[in-house]
Amino acid sequence: MLNEEAVKKAAMGDEQTLNAINALPLPLRMSYGLAIDNYRRDNDVQPVENQSSLYSQSKRTVEISDDDLGQALEKRLEDKKIKEEILEKQRQEQAEKVAQQQAMRARILSGGY
């Protein structure tokens, strides 16, 4: 149903073909977009103008300063340290509880209770 030649040209980044496809109704544009993406994936084609698709927006990147990154890493390390301390405290409490239970069982079994 779709014009395969138009799909190939659009996948290669042909501006005229892309403009013609963009003039089509939304359902057809989406169909062409999927066909173009499939063609690019199947034939390992990268468009000349680095267009990702007819129906999706390109991803935007955000610049992060080194100071912000350092602060984020520092906070993450602090959070990790706090979590490890909590886990260690829970392990100690569990070990104490088990020791008390074993002592209680030993007293009961030895008849000293």
Secondary structure, DSSP 8 states (H G I E B T S, - for coil): ---HHHHHHHHHT-HHHHHHHHTS-HHHHHHHHHHHHHHHHHHT---TT----SSS---------HHHHHHHHHHHHHHHHHHHHHHHHHHHHHHHHHHHHHHHHHHHHHT--
